[in-house]
Amino acid sequence: MKILILIIISLIISPVISQSFQIPDGEAIRYKSSRGKDGENIEYSSQSIYRIIKDGMEYYEVKAHSIDQASETLFTVDNLIPMSVHTYTYGAKAELETSTELKTEPIIGENEIPILEMPDIAHVLRAYPFEDPQDMQLLFLGQGGDEMGEMVFWILFKEEVTITLDGNNYESYKLELKAQLSGAMKLFSGMIPKTYMWFSKEDSHHMLRMEGSEGPGADKEILVEMISYTK
């Protein structure tokens, strides 16, 4: 088992992220993911969220499952900062377990959103200030953070819009995840596929839809849509 321990001293909580955010204890969401231009590759995943106490502190524990992977992530209750993630990947010949853990809450600059891994985005953005939209930058704390040195990811507010999923209408906020290259590669920023995410206007602001790309080419296109929600 590979364990990454990041020791970050001091605590500065960004004033931008919502401090009054609440997720229902026991919330459960199921998603349908389709990949490729024609959406021919379909997968299903689910997540459950519980409010727990660990070492005297309150956290949201997110348990996510798909056909080949399971993960458990702890987020702070006040502002959805990811503090640890444990991932289990099931392969045909071997199983892999990885862990990343923060020993203290991280230093956060204004307009920064901290994540350990990319899947954290769907959770941490639930605390985005939808009522007072502003551009925010992703702060990578976990594995791969150093590799992102020449690439900056921004969260941009696009619009309020009604979307339809499986015949049901949902009032939503639409956000864009935009990547920008720096230095000599800056001219190629426009070639990086964009990702859009829709979050419910309900108080819990759960993710309803995501569309984007896992890389260049139509075969890398991905669409994720909610198929059920209970709380």
MARKOL-379809 format. One record per atom (N, C-alpha, C, CB): x, y, z; residue in three letters. Coordinates in pm, whole numbers, plus 50000, padded with zeros to 5 digits. Glycine has a CB too. Example, Ala and Ser with C-alpha at 12.3 -4.5 7.8 and 13.67 -1.06 7.14 Angstrom:
<nutis>
513194943150780ala 512304955050780ala 513204967050780ala 511314955350905ala 512854977550708ser 513674989450714ser 512905000350787ser 514084994050572ser 
</nutis>
This chain:
<nutis>
500854988150000met 500005000050000met 500885012450000met 499045000150122met 500605021349909lys 501385033549898lys 500705044649977lys 501555037749749lys 501425050450073ile 500835060950157ile 501605073850136ile 500855056750308ile 500885084050101leu 501475097250085leu 501025105950202leu 501085103749949leu 501965111850276ile 501615120350390ile 502095134550361ile 502235114950523ile 501185143550354leu 501545157450333leu 501415164750465leu 500645164050224leu 502505170250517ile 502465177650644ile 502485192450611ile 503665173750737ile 501365199050630ile 501245213250599ile 500865220550727ile 500185215750487ile 501705229750770ile 501505236650898ile 500715249450877ile 502865239850964ile 500005253650977ser 499195265950982ser 497815263550924ser 499895277250905ser 496935273150949leu 495535271950907leu 495005285550869leu 494675265751018leu 494645286950741ile 493975299050694ile 492795294550610ile 494955308450613ile 491595297050655ile 490415292950581ile 489975303950487ile 489285289250677ile 489785300550361ser 489375310550262ser 488005315950296ser 489375304550121ser 487815329250289pro 486525335150320pro 485515333550207pro 486695349650353pro 485975328150093val 485105327349977val 484165315349985val 485925326549849val 484705303850026ile 483895291750031ile 482815293250138ile 484775279450061ile 481625288150107ser 480485289250197ser 480785283050333ser 479265282750135ser 480515290350440gln 480735285350575gln 479455279550637gln 481285296450663gln 478335281050570ser 477055276350626ser 476505264550546ser 476035287750628ser 477385257850474phe 476965247150384phe 476665234350462phe 478055244450279phe 475585227450422gln 475195215050488gln 474835204450384gln 474015217350584gln 475295192150405ile 474925180750321ile 474105171250407ile 476195173650261ile 472975166450358pro 472155157250437pro 472915144650475pro 470885153650361pro 472875140950602asp 473515128650648asp 472795116650587asp 473515127750804asp 473535107850520gly 472935096250456gly 472535098650311gly 471745091950533gly 472895109950257glu 472575112950117glu 473175102350024glu 473085126950078glu 472425098349922ala 472895088349826ala 472555092849684ala 472255074349855ala 473535091949594ile 473355096249455ile 473905085449362ile 474045109849429ile 473175082749254arg 473645073449151arg 473815081149021arg 472665061549133arg 474885077448946tyr 475205084148821tyr 475365074048707tyr 476465092448835tyr 475105078848587lys 475345071248465lys 476395078648385lys 474025069448382lys 477455071548345ser 478545077548268ser 478605071048131ser 479885076048341ser 478695079348027ser 478855074147892ser 480105080447830ser 477595077147804ser 480875072147761arg 482125076647701arg 482115074747551arg 483305069147763arg 482895083247482gly 482955082447337gly 481945091647271gly 482735068247290gly 482165094847145lys 481305104347073lys 479855099947073lys 481785106146931lys 479615087047059asp 478255081847053asp 477775076447188asp 478165070946949asp 478595077947290gly 478205073347423gly 478005058347432gly 476965080247465gly 478805050947356glu 478575036447349glu 479065029047473glu 479255030847227glu 480025034647547asn 480545028047666asn 479865033947790asn 482085029647675asn 479025026047854ile 478215030947966ile 478635024148096ile 476715028547939ile 478785032148200glu 479105027048333glu 478195033748436glu 480595029548367glu 478045027348550tyr 477235032848658tyr 478095034148784tyr 475975023948685tyr 477805044248862ser 478535046348986ser 477565051649091ser 479735056148966ser 477985050949215ser 477135055949324ser 478015062049431ser 476265044549382ser 477415070749511gln 478125076549625gln 477165078649740gln 478805089949585gln 477675076649859ser 476905078949980ser 477715087950072ser 476535065450051ser 477045096950140ile 477735106550225ile 477175105850368ile 477595120950169ile 478095104950464tyr 477705103950604tyr 478485114350686tyr 477965089550658tyr 477855119250787arg 478515128650879arg 479065120550994arg 477535139750929arg 480375120751012ile 481005112151112ile 481905120551204ile 481815100951044ile 482305114551314ile 483275120551406ile 484505111451409ile 482665122551550ile 485675117351384lys 486925109851386lys 487965118051461lys 487405106451242lys 488575112051559asp 489585118851640asp 489065132051696asp 490835121451557asp 487795132151734gly 487195143951794gly 486775154751696gly 488135149651888gly 486905152251565met 486545161951463met 485395156651378met 487775165351374met 484535165751329glu 483435161951242glu 483845162651095glu 482205170851267glu 483445152551019tyr 483755152150877tyr 482555146950799tyr 484995143250850tyr 482545150050669tyr 481695143050575tyr 482525131750516tyr 481135152650462tyr 482025119450526glu 482695108050465glu 481955104350337glu 482755095950563glu 482645105350224val 482055102150095val 482555088450051val 482395112949988val 481645079050036lys 481975065649988lys 481455064249845lys 481385054550080lys 482385062549750ala 482025061649608ala 482385047949553ala 482735072749527ala 481535042849463his 481745029549406his 481435029649256his 480855019149478his 482305022949179ser 482035020349038ser 482435005949011ser 482825030348944ser 482405001848885ile 482634987848854ile 484054983348887ile 482354985348707ile 485024992448881asp 486414988448902asp 487134996549010asp 487174989648774asp 486375004749084gln 487035013049184gln 486095016649299gln 487575025649119gln 486685017949416ala 485945022649534ala 486845032549606ala 485515010749629ala 486245042649668ser 487045052449740ser 486305057549862ser 487415064149648ser 487065062249959glu 486535068450080glu 487285081550101glu 486665058950204glu 486565092650105thr 487195105650118thr 486585113150236thr 487035113849989thr 487425119650316leu 486955127650428leu 487075142450393leu 487755124350557leu 485975149850412phe 485935164250388phe 485565171350518phe 484935167850274phe 486165183050541thr 485775190850657thr 484315195250642thr 486695203150675thr 483625196350753val 482205199750750val 481985214450713val 481555196950886val 482835223350764asp 482605237650744asp 482785242250600asp 483525245450832asp 483805236850530asn 484115242250398asn 484525231850294asn 485205252250410asn 484275219250323leu 484505208350227leu 485945207750178leu 483585209950109leu 486905209150268ile 488295206950233ile 488585191950242ile 489265215150326ile 489095185650136pro 489405171350143pro 490645169050229pro 489625165450002pro 490515160650332met 491615158250424met 492285144750401met 491115158950566met 491565135150345ser 492175122250315ser 491355114950210ser 492305113550443ser 492015106750131val 491315098550032val 492005084950026val 491305105449892val 491195074550031his 491665060850018his 490965054649898his 491405052550150his 491745049849803thr 491185044649678thr 491585030149658thr 491635053149559thr 490625022249618tyr 490835008049590tyr 490475005449444tyr 489994999049687tyr 491455000949365thr 491234998149223thr 491334983249200thr 492255005749135thr 490344977649133tyr 490274963349111tyr 490604960148966tyr 488874957849148tyr 491684952948944gly 492074949048810gly 491934934048788gly 493504953348783gly 492174929848666ala 492024915648633ala 493094907148701ala 492084913648482ala 494284913048722lys 495394905348777lys 495834909848916lys 496554906048685lys 495414921748956ala 495854926649087ala 494914937549137ala 497294932049079ala 494964939649267glu 494224950449329glu 495204960749383glu 493294945249441glu 494834973549373leu 495724984249414leu 495024993049516leu 496184992649292leu 495744996449622glu 495215005549724glu 496165017349739glu 495024998149860glu 495625029449731thr 496455041449750thr 495785050549852thr 496655049049614thr 496615058149923ser 496095067050026ser 496845080250024ser 496195060550165ser 496115091050044thr 496705104350060thr 496045110750181thr 496515113149931thr 496845116450269glu 496285121950393glu 496985134850431glu 496395111850508glu 496215145150467leu 496755157450522leu 496785156250674leu 495915169750477leu 497865160850734lys 497975160050879lys 497305171950947lys 499435159250920lys 497225183450878thr 496515195150929thr 495785201550812thr 497505205350997thr 494835210150842glu 494155217250735glu 495135226350662glu 492955225350789glu 495015227450530pro 496025234550451pro 495875249650453pro 495965229750309pro 496965256350415ile 496945270750394ile 496235273250262ile 498385276850395ile 495215281650262ile 494435284250142ile 494435299150113ile 492975278950157ile 494835302649993gly 494775316549952gly 493365320449912gly 495745319149838gly 493115333349905glu 491805337949864glu 491505333349722glu 491695353149874glu 490285328949699asn 489825324049570asn 490495310949528asn 490055334449464asn 490975303149624glu 491545290049594glu 490615279149645glu 492955288649656glu 490555268249570ile 489765256549609ile 490725244649617ile 488595253749506ile 490985239149736pro 491945228149749pro 491325214549716pro 492505227749889pro 492095206349645ile 491675192649618ile 492875183449632ile 491055191349476ile 492615170749662leu 493675160749666leu 493765153749531leu 493415150549779leu 492595150549473glu 492525143949343glu 491395150149262glu 492315128649359glu 491445148449130met 490445154649043met 488995151049079met 490715150748902met 488695138549116pro 487295135349153pro 486755143549269pro 487195120749188pro 487645149749349asp 487195158049461asp 486355169949413asp 488385163049541asp 486565174049288ile 485905186149238ile 484395185349252ile 486285188549092ile 483825173849220ala 482375172249226ala 481835174549366ala 481975158349178ala 482685172949467his 482255174749605his 482565188749656his 482905164349695his 483805193349636val 484195206249692val 483435217849628val 485685208449674val 483035216349502leu 482305227149436leu 480875228749486leu 482285224849288leu 480425219649568arg 479105221349629arg 479105233249725arg 478695208349704arg 480305237049770ala 480425248549859ala 480855261049784ala 481415245549970ala 480825260649652tyr 481155272549572tyr 480145283749605tyr 481135269149418tyr 480575296449606pro 479655307349639pro 478725310749522pro 480445319849681pro 477745302349498phe 476845304149383phe 476095317349388phe 475845292649377phe 475775322149508glu 475025334649519glu 475915346949497glu 474365335349656glu 477215344949502asp 478165355849478asp 479295350449390asp 478735361649613asp 479005347049263pro 479945340049176pro 481245347649155pro 479305337249043pro 482345340149150gln 483645345949120gln 484585335049070gln 484235352949244gln 485585339248994asp 486565329748942asp 487415324449056asp 487455336448834asp 487615311249058met 488405304949163met 489385295149101met 487485297749265met 490525293549165gln 491595285149114gln 491725272449197gln 492925292749112gln 491965261049128leu 492155248449198leu 493565247949257leu 491925236449104leu 493665243549380leu 494935241749448leu 495145226749470leu 494995249649583leu 496115220849399phe 496375206549410phe 497285203749529phe 497015201149279phe 496775195649622leu 497525192449743leu 498095178349740leu 496645194149863leu 497525169649662gly 497925155649665gly 498915151949558gly 496735147049651gly 498975139249529gln 499905133949429gln 499645140549294gln 499775118549417gln 500695144649227gly 500545151049098gly 500515166049106gly 499305146349032gly 500515171549227gly 500475186049242gly 501635193049174gly 500445189649386gly 502865187449191asp 504035193449129asp 503985192848977asp 505295186749179asp 503345182348924glu 503265180648780glu 502325190748717glu 502815166748746glu 501505197248798met 500545206948747met 501135221048744met 499265206748832met 502465222048762gly 503085235048773gly 502885244148654gly 504525233348796gly 502775238548532glu 502605246648412glu 501155247048365glu 503485241348301glu 500265241748447met 498855241748410met 498035246948527met 498395227448369met 497215256848501val 496355262748603val 494905259848568val 496605278148616val 494135255348666phe 492725252448644phe 491875262948715phe 492365238248695phe 490925268448641trp 490025278548696trp 488595273348697trp 490115291548616trp 487845277448798ile 486415274648804ile 485705287748770ile 485995269148946ile 484885287548664leu 484195299448618leu 482685297348624leu 484625303148474leu 481975307248673phe 480515306548675phe 479985310248537phe 479925315848786phe 479055302048484lys 478515304648349lys 477105310348353lys 478535291748267lys 476165303148417glu 474775307748414glu 473905299448508glu 474225307048272glu 472695304248530glu 471635296548595glu 470765290948483glu 470795305248696glu 470485278148488val 469775272048376val 468955260048425val 470765267648267val 467855257448355thr 467035245548381thr 467495234348291thr 465525248448359thr 467815222748348ile 468215211248267ile 467225199848290ile 469665206848301ile 467175190748194thr 466265179348201thr 467055166448207thr 465295179148081thr 466795158448310leu 467425145348325leu 466345134848341leu 468405145248446leu 466325125348248asp 465355114448254asp 463925119648269asp 465685105148371asp 463615130348196gly 462265135848196gly 461935145148310gly 461305124848197gly 462885147348401asn 462655156248515asn 463455169048499asn 463035149248646asn 462835180348532asn 463495193248520asn 464145197248653asn 462485204048475asn 465355202848644tyr 466095207148762tyr 466625221248740tyr 467245197248794tyr 466415229848838glu 467035242948835glu 468495241448879glu 466265253048927glu 469415247148801ser 470815244348827ser 471705256548805ser 471295233048740ser 472935255348859tyr 474025264748833tyr 475025257648742tyr 474695269748967tyr 475455264248637lys 476425258448546lys 477785264748570lys 475975260448399lys 478815256048592leu 480185260348611leu 481065254648501leu 480715256148750leu 482175261348476glu 483135256548377glu 484485254148445glu 483285266548260glu 485095242848417leu 486455240048459leu 487355242848339leu 486625225148511leu 488165253248349lys 488985257648237lys 490455256548271lys 488645272048198lys 491215250048183ala 492645248348205ala 493425258548122ala 493085233948168ala 494465264148182gln 495335273548113gln 496785269248130gln 495125287948167gln 497535269448019leu 498955266448023leu 499735279248044leu 499395259247895leu 500935277848098ser 501775289548120ser 503045288548037ser 502115291048269ser 503825299148037gly 505095299147966gly 504925297547816gly 505975288248017gly 505835289947755ala 505825288047610ala 504605280347561ala 507085280947567ala 503955273147652met 502805264847614met 501495272647620met 502725252647704met 501525285147663lys 500315292947684lys 499465293947558lys 500675306847733lys 500115294547439leu 499385295847313leu 498485283847286leu 500365297547199leu 498755272547351phe 497985260447326phe 496835258547427phe 498905248347330phe 496625268347513ser 495575267147615ser 494205264847552ser 495525279647702ser 493945271347437gly 492645270047372gly 492365256147318gly 492535279747262gly 493385247847309met 493215234347255met 492825224347363met 494495229747187met 492905228347490ile 492565219247599ile 491045218347612ile 493195224147733ile 490475206147607pro 489015204647618pro 488465210747746pro 488625189947611pro 487305217047736lys 486665223047853lys 485745212847920lys 485885235747813lys 485515215148046thr 484605206748123thr 483525215548184thr 485365198648232thr 482265211148174tyr 481155218648231tyr 480455209948335tyr 480155223148121tyr 480025216348442met 479335209248549met 478095217048591met 480265207148670met 477015209848620trp 475765215848663trp 475475211148806trp 474595212048566trp 475205220648895phe 474905217449034phe 473505222449068phe 475955223849129phe 472795214849148ser 471415218249182ser 471345231249259ser 470765207049262ser 470245238549242lys 470045250949317lys 469485248249456lys 469115260249241lys 469205235649486glu 468785232149621glu 469925235249718glu 468385217249630glu 469595235849847asp 470595239349947asp 471805230049946asp 469975239250084asp 471595217249910ser 472705207749913ser 473625208849791ser 472165193549923ser 473165215449685his 473985218149566his 474725205749514his 474995229049597his 474025194449502his 474695182549451his 474865183349299his 473895169849488his 475875176149246met 476145176449104met 475075168749028met 477535170749073met 474535175248924leu 473505169148841leu 474085163448712leu 472435179348809leu 475065170448656arg 475555166748522arg 476995171648506arg 474645172748410arg 477765164148427met 479105168348392met 479405163748251met 480155162748493met 479935172548170glu 480365168648036glu 481735174548008glu 479335173147929glu 482565166647946gly 483925171047917gly 484675160647839gly 484665174248045gly 485965159747863ser 486815150447790ser 487925145447880ser 487395157247664ser 488295133047862glu 489415127247935glu 490725128947859glu 489165112447962glu 490665135847744gly 491835138147662gly 491425141747521gly 492745125947661gly 492405144347432pro 492085148047293pro 491365136847219pro 493355151747217pro 490465140647129gly 489765130747048gly 488365127847095gly 490535118047045gly 487465124846997ala 486065122347030ala 485875110047116ala 485275120946903ala 486815100347106asp 486675088047185asp 486895090547333asp 487645077547136asp 487395102447369lys 487655105747508lys 486535113947572lys 488945113147520lys 485515117247494glu 484415125247548glu 483675117447656glu 483445129247435glu 483245124547759ile 482555117947870ile 481375126447915ile 483505115547989ile 480275119647946leu 479065126147996leu 478605118548119leu 477945126547886leu 478415125748230val 477955119848355val 476645126548393val 479015121348470val 475615118548421glu 474315124148458glu 473755116848578glu 473335123248340glu 473115124248667met 472475118348785met 471245110348742met 472085129348886met 471075098648799ile 469895090548769ile 469015088448892ile 470315077048711ile 469555091249012ser 468695090649132ser 469345098349246ser 468435075849174ser 468495103549334tyr 468985111249449tyr 468045108849566tyr 469075126549416tyr 468615105249680thr 467825103449802thr 468555109749918thr 467555088349829thr 467795114450018lys 468405120150137lys 467545117250258lys 468605135250120lys 
</nutis>
